[in-house]
Amino acid sequence: MRRFRFHDGRTGSAMAVHVTPRSRKNELTGISSDGTLRIRLTAPPVEGSANKALLDLLARILGVRSNALEIIAGEKGKDKIISVVDLDAATVEERVKKHLKENKPEEDGK
């Protein structure tokens, strides 16, 4: 008879992002009133280059490896849901806000 064992699953959190590709610079510009992160990327949305740039930027901001992040919805659109393995939502929010405080985004046209 086969015995089943329970295993701890991967834990983490998820966040909504809105991406603007083909921008002047890769940056997190802010958080919308609904909690969505607004991100600008220099990469065009061609052959996954913007998605890779997004994951690399978020990994740097959150202090995790890029393989700890995964696009779980919206891979081909501007609005995406990103899962973060091994970081709870409070930690993600804390790191995002710290990054925004330390790196004020440039205003358009200035």
C-alpha positions as CSV (number, residue, x, y, z in Angstrom):
1,M,0.0,0.0,0.0
2,R,1.3,3.4,-0.9
3,R,1.8,5.9,1.9
4,F,1.2,9.6,1.2
5,R,3.3,12.3,2.9
6,F,2.5,15.9,3.3
7,H,5.1,18.5,2.3
8,D,5.4,22.2,2.9
9,G,4.5,24.1,-0.2
10,R,6.1,27.2,-1.5
11,T,5.0,30.2,0.3
12,G,5.0,33.8,-0.7
13,S,2.8,36.7,-2.0
14,A,1.6,38.2,-5.2
15,M,1.5,41.8,-6.5
16,A,-0.2,43.6,-9.3
17,V,1.9,45.7,-11.7
18,H,1.2,48.0,-14.6
19,V,4.1,48.1,-17.1
20,T,5.0,50.9,-19.5
21,P,7.5,49.5,-22.0
22,R,9.9,51.5,-24.2
23,S,10.5,54.1,-21.5
24,R,13.7,56.2,-21.0
25,K,14.7,54.2,-18.0
26,N,13.9,51.1,-15.9
27,E,12.2,52.3,-12.7
28,L,9.4,51.8,-10.2
29,T,7.5,55.1,-10.5
30,G,4.9,54.6,-7.7
31,I,1.9,52.7,-6.3
32,S,-1.6,53.4,-7.7
33,S,-4.5,54.0,-5.3
34,D,-5.6,50.4,-5.9
35,G,-2.2,49.0,-4.8
36,T,-0.8,48.3,-8.3
37,L,2.9,49.0,-8.8
38,R,3.6,51.4,-11.8
39,I,6.8,50.4,-13.6
40,R,8.6,51.8,-16.6
41,L,10.9,49.6,-18.7
42,T,13.3,50.5,-21.5
43,A,12.8,47.1,-23.2
44,P,10.1,46.7,-25.9
45,P,7.4,44.1,-25.4
46,V,8.9,41.8,-28.0
47,E,9.9,38.1,-27.4
48,G,9.7,38.4,-23.6
49,S,12.4,41.0,-23.3
50,A,10.1,43.4,-21.3
51,N,9.0,40.5,-19.0
52,K,12.6,39.6,-18.3
53,A,13.5,43.2,-17.6
54,L,10.5,43.5,-15.3
55,L,11.5,40.4,-13.3
56,D,15.1,41.6,-13.1
57,L,14.1,45.0,-11.8
58,L,11.7,43.6,-9.2
59,A,14.3,41.1,-8.1
60,R,16.7,44.0,-7.5
61,I,14.1,46.1,-5.7
62,L,13.0,43.2,-3.5
63,G,16.5,41.8,-2.8
64,V,15.7,38.3,-4.2
65,R,16.9,36.2,-7.1
66,S,14.9,36.7,-10.3
67,N,13.9,33.0,-10.2
68,A,11.9,33.7,-7.0
69,L,9.5,35.8,-9.1
70,E,7.0,34.5,-11.7
71,I,4.5,36.2,-13.9
72,I,1.3,34.3,-13.1
73,A,-1.1,36.4,-15.1
74,G,-0.9,39.0,-17.9
75,E,2.3,37.7,-19.5
76,K,1.3,39.4,-22.8
77,G,-0.4,42.5,-21.5
78,K,0.7,45.6,-19.6
79,D,-1.2,44.6,-16.4
80,K,0.4,41.6,-14.7
81,I,0.3,39.6,-11.5
82,I,3.7,38.6,-10.1
83,S,4.2,36.0,-7.5
84,V,7.1,36.3,-5.0
85,V,8.3,33.1,-3.4
86,D,9.3,33.1,0.2
87,L,8.4,36.8,0.9
88,D,5.2,37.7,2.6
89,A,3.1,40.6,1.5
90,A,4.2,42.9,4.4
91,T,7.8,42.4,3.5
92,V,7.2,43.0,-0.2
93,E,5.3,46.2,0.6
94,E,8.1,47.4,3.1
95,R,10.8,46.8,0.5
96,V,8.9,48.5,-2.3
97,K,8.1,51.6,-0.1
98,K,11.8,51.7,1.0
99,H,12.9,51.7,-2.6
100,L,10.5,54.4,-3.6
101,K,11.6,56.6,-0.7
102,E,15.3,56.1,-1.6
103,N,14.9,56.5,-5.4
104,K,12.5,59.2,-6.2
105,P,11.3,58.7,-9.8
106,E,12.0,61.3,-12.4
107,E,9.0,63.4,-13.5
108,D,8.0,63.3,-17.2
109,G,9.3,66.3,-19.1
110,K,11.8,67.4,-16.4
